Amino acid sequence: MIGPQIRAIAWAQFRTMRNHLPRTNAGTILLWLLALVWHGIFAALGVLLAVELPKVPLEELRAWVPVGLLAVFLFWQLVPLFTLSGGWSLQLNKLQIYPVSTGSLFGIETFLRLTTAPEMVSVLAGAFIGLVRNVEVPLGAPLFLLVFIPLNLFLSLGIREFILHAFERNRFRELFAILIIGIAILPQLLARTELGRRLTPYFLAIARGNFTPWRQVSDLSVGSFSLLDILLVVWISVFYLFARWQFEKGLRQDDSFRAGGTPVAPRAGTETAARPKRLLDIPNLLFKDPLAALLQKEFRSLVRMPRFRITFGMACVFSVILFLPVGLNSARGHSTFMRDNFLPAVTLYGLLLLSDVLLINAFGFDRRAAQIYFVAPIPLESVLKAKNLTAIFFIAVQATVVLLLAMTMRMGVTPLNIGNAVAAAAVVGVYFLCIGNFTSIAMPRPTDPAQTLRKQGGGKMQFWFILCSLGMFLLVGFAFLARWATQRSWAALAVLLIEFAIGLIVYRIATQSAIERAQRARENLIEALSRGASPIGLGGS
């Protein structure tokens, strides 16, 4: 029964994607080209393995194939955590009305785990061909290399389901975000510090451990059979049971599969909750309605959204941790560029992370509720101004947190660096607001605030995000070019101030243009923000 169901879901997905083909543009083409280059690198690695492995002696294969399989295993399981992407996955809320069995859903979801690391399939295919062509490897033994694929698929599904539903728990969501941040920063620490060289022998020992699944797959694929290889069946069974348990547990807990909602118990501790409430009332003291009410609404809604909270935490903390090894490494070497400019670099990287949820798609979290802005007696200019002021506030908080962390870590914080960081953030922020007001109206896209591990931007939005990143480098690059040309530290700050003044003029013109466009295309805006998902979606939360 699973075959017809897979075909039906695949056909529905194909028809959904086909409806988008007429709107394919330069942004989508560029993203496809970038993806082609990325996957081409791993395809080339697979070809290299297919060509070179036949020349490797059997003893060296026994020593190094398990190391390669461990690298494949780590890539398959950890890279989706680095990128906060779960690959393609079933949209259960679209499938709950159909008579699809749990086993079929599990089979389809397991198969879709191939999309989390398709690069590794290319690498394993190349290794398989290379081992087949090696005359010292027994005929048929390389087929055991293919067993490594379902093993990774089951574990990938189990980890994904575990993390997704852990993120749904308010008490553990931020803790798991910190865990993922720690995992993501580990390669930087290993590559740029002495820790990596010290841990290399331990990595090789783990790769060649007798009781590990990659070692057993390696032994079988090169023809070295032993009684310990039966443990591979145990490993696959354990990963399968773990994946099945987590998947069925997720189905039971998924709100999409419940007949009704769960009543929410009243919270205790009203005195503790009163302080944040008083803080959120500050806009009433600084602004008049309707702007004050809109600001209150933005603050209250954003701080409750899991996606925003995690993104904001990453912008404040992850950006510092990510650049910390580079700054320390730069301080020890002859070049001190990164250490001298640590604060501006970290601040801008955090701003880039926040732009996805605050600037480039400002109406994304509102979704279909955005129609209230067009039926209520509120000027759209006030709505955009409220969203822009909210973005400025959180960018300022992020810059302050980064500054405090940099001062705590003594990463070369000087008054000039603070000035450059503030000026750079102001310049990039004002230009991002100009672009964001346009893209929020011209290319609106609904964003589910509860989904934390899904990239919800389309091809156009990601193309504009890339353009914004390039624009950020150009704006800041001109400032550093001026400092290099004049050999004066204040030159960079002067260029940034000029760019900021120009940005204010551009912001006024761009915002007015965006408002006029929104009034003309209000139906398209509301329709785009009310759009649902396809049966199979990118990522999952």
Secondary structure as the mmCIF struct_conf table of DSSP 4:
data_model
#
loop_
_struct_conf.conf_type_id
_struct_conf.id
_struct_conf.beg_label_comp_id
_struct_conf.beg_label_asym_id
_struct_conf.beg_label_seq_id
_struct_conf.end_label_comp_id
_struct_conf.end_label_asym_id
_struct_conf.end_label_seq_id
HELX_RH_AL_P HELX_RH_AL_P1 ILE A 2 HIS A 20
HELX_RH_3T_P HELX_RH_3T_P1 LEU A 21 ARG A 23
HELX_RH_AL_P HELX_RH_AL_P2 ALA A 26 GLU A 52
HELX_RH_3T_P HELX_RH_3T_P2 LEU A 53 LYS A 55
BEND BEND1 VAL A 56 VAL A 56
HELX_RH_AL_P HELX_RH_AL_P3 LEU A 58 PHE A 82
TURN_TY1_P TURN_TY1_P1 THR A 83 LEU A 84
STRN STRN1 TRP A 88 LEU A 90
HELX_RH_AL_P HELX_RH_AL_P4 LEU A 92 LEU A 95
TURN_TY1_P TURN_TY1_P2 GLN A 96 ILE A 97
BEND BEND2 TYR A 98 TYR A 98
HELX_RH_AL_P HELX_RH_AL_P5 THR A 102 LEU A 112
HELX_RH_3T_P HELX_RH_3T_P3 ARG A 113 THR A 116
HELX_RH_AL_P HELX_RH_AL_P6 PRO A 118 ARG A 133
TURN_TY1_P TURN_TY1_P3 VAL A 135 GLU A 136
BEND BEND3 VAL A 137 VAL A 137
HELX_LH_PP_P HELX_LH_PP_P1 PRO A 138 PRO A 138
TURN_TY1_P TURN_TY1_P4 LEU A 139 GLY A 140
HELX_RH_3T_P HELX_RH_3T_P4 ALA A 141 VAL A 147
HELX_RH_AL_P HELX_RH_AL_P7 PHE A 148 PHE A 167
TURN_TY1_P TURN_TY1_P5 GLU A 168 GLU A 168
BEND BEND4 ARG A 169 ARG A 169
TURN_TY1_P TURN_TY1_P6 ASN A 170 PHE A 172
HELX_RH_AL_P HELX_RH_AL_P8 ARG A 173 ARG A 192
BEND BEND5 THR A 193 THR A 193
HELX_RH_AL_P HELX_RH_AL_P9 GLU A 194 ALA A 207
TURN_TY1_P TURN_TY1_P7 ARG A 208 ARG A 208
TURN_TY1_P TURN_TY1_P8 ASN A 210 PHE A 211
BEND BEND6 THR A 212 THR A 212
HELX_RH_AL_P HELX_RH_AL_P10 PRO A 213 SER A 221
TURN_TY1_P TURN_TY1_P9 VAL A 222 GLY A 223
HELX_RH_3T_P HELX_RH_3T_P5 LEU A 227 ILE A 230
HELX_RH_AL_P HELX_RH_AL_P11 LEU A 231 GLN A 253
HELX_RH_3T_P HELX_RH_3T_P6 ASP A 255 PHE A 257
BEND BEND7 ALA A 259 GLY A 260
HELX_LH_PP_P HELX_LH_PP_P2 GLY A 261 ARG A 267
BEND BEND8 ALA A 268 ALA A 268
HELX_RH_AL_P HELX_RH_AL_P12 THR A 270 LEU A 280
TURN_TY1_P TURN_TY1_P10 ASP A 281 ASP A 281
HELX_RH_AL_P HELX_RH_AL_P13 ILE A 282 LEU A 286
BEND BEND9 PHE A 287 PHE A 287
TURN_TY1_P TURN_TY1_P11 ASP A 289 PRO A 290
HELX_RH_AL_P HELX_RH_AL_P14 LEU A 291 ARG A 304
HELX_RH_AL_P HELX_RH_AL_P15 PRO A 306 GLY A 313
HELX_RH_PI_P HELX_RH_PI_P1 MET A 314 PHE A 318
HELX_RH_AL_P HELX_RH_AL_P16 SER A 319 ARG A 332
BEND BEND10 GLY A 333 HIS A 334
HELX_RH_AL_P HELX_RH_AL_P17 PHE A 337 ASP A 340
TURN_TY1_P TURN_TY1_P12 ASN A 341 ASN A 341
HELX_RH_AL_P HELX_RH_AL_P18 PHE A 342 LEU A 358
TURN_TY1_P TURN_TY1_P13 LEU A 359 ASP A 366
HELX_RH_3T_P HELX_RH_3T_P7 ARG A 367 GLN A 371
HELX_RH_AL_P HELX_RH_AL_P19 ILE A 372 VAL A 375
BEND BEND11 ALA A 376 PRO A 377
HELX_RH_AL_P HELX_RH_AL_P20 LEU A 380 THR A 408
TURN_TY1_P TURN_TY1_P14 MET A 409 ARG A 410
HELX_RH_AL_P HELX_RH_AL_P21 PRO A 415 ALA A 442
BEND BEND12 MET A 443 MET A 443
TURN_TY1_P TURN_TY1_P15 PRO A 449 ALA A 450
BEND BEND13 LEU A 453 LEU A 453
HELX_RH_AL_P HELX_RH_AL_P22 GLY A 459 THR A 486
TURN_TY1_P TURN_TY1_P16 GLN A 487 GLN A 487
HELX_RH_AL_P HELX_RH_AL_P23 SER A 489 ARG A 520
TURN_TY1_P TURN_TY1_P17 ALA A 521 ALA A 521
HELX_RH_AL_P HELX_RH_AL_P24 ARG A 522 LEU A 529
TURN_TY1_P TURN_TY1_P18 SER A 530 SER A 530
BEND BEND14 PRO A 535 PRO A 535
STRN STRN2 ILE A 536 LEU A 538
BEND BEND15 GLY A 539 GLY A 539
#
